[in-house]
Amino acid sequence: MSNSFYVFIESLKSTYQAGGVVMLPILLVGTIGFYYLFSSWFRIGSDFFKQDLQRVIKNLRHDLNGDNGQAAGAEVAVNRLKKRRGILSRELRFAIEQAQKNPEGFRDVMQVRLLGTIRYMEKGSHIVAVMAAAAPLLGLLGTVTGMVSTFEVITLYGNQNPVLMADGISEALISTQSGLLVAFPLTLLKQRLDERVEILTQELQLGATIIDNYFVG
């Protein structure tokens, strides 16, 4: 490994030590928050990044309303959905299969299925929100503890030697910075996650309605 890598590691180590006692909680908060955030991404799959969700529903409507008959239209739609990976395609294929097998109970089955799918996509998102809110508060706590240390030094030695006060001030600033560095990306990425879950939920509901109208009427 290059010397620059070791310099970088030592810099992180010294920053962690200078941040004081709140650096460990901030690190744990960031680890937990990003773990649940990335877990939600992986559960949603490629649909988290794809921009063709509306086109999937448009193709579904076109395939089902073709001139080949109900069974043939469903087969065409399923074959097209099989070519596309993602939670939207998977759930729409499930809906078509259920509509063909049990049209009378389709609505009840899909109502339960949609609720389960939404909960599946949203699983852990509340923990991400809590971690994003806790990180800056921990940073603020580090600010307070750092300033308390600084005032204790001033009480003992006066304010004539700024070197003695440097540790407390450094602790206050670094802990605040670390809390914000954790909270800022967590907040932005959580917002993006919520937007994708909302869009996927709307498209799933629309697709289920199209399938319901086609098979059940």
Secondary structure, DSSP 8 states (H G I E B T S, - for coil): --HHHHHHHHHHHHHHHHT-TTHHHHHHHHHHHHHHHHHHHHHHGGGGT-S-HHHHHHHHHHHHTSSS-HHHHHHHHHHHHHTS-SHHHHHHHHHHHHHHH-STTHHHHHHHHHHHHHHHHHTTHHHHHHHHHHHHHHHHHHHHHHHHHHHHHHHHH-SS-HHHHHHHHHHHHHHHHHHHHHHHHHHHHHHHHHHHHHHHHHHHHHHHHHHHHHHT-
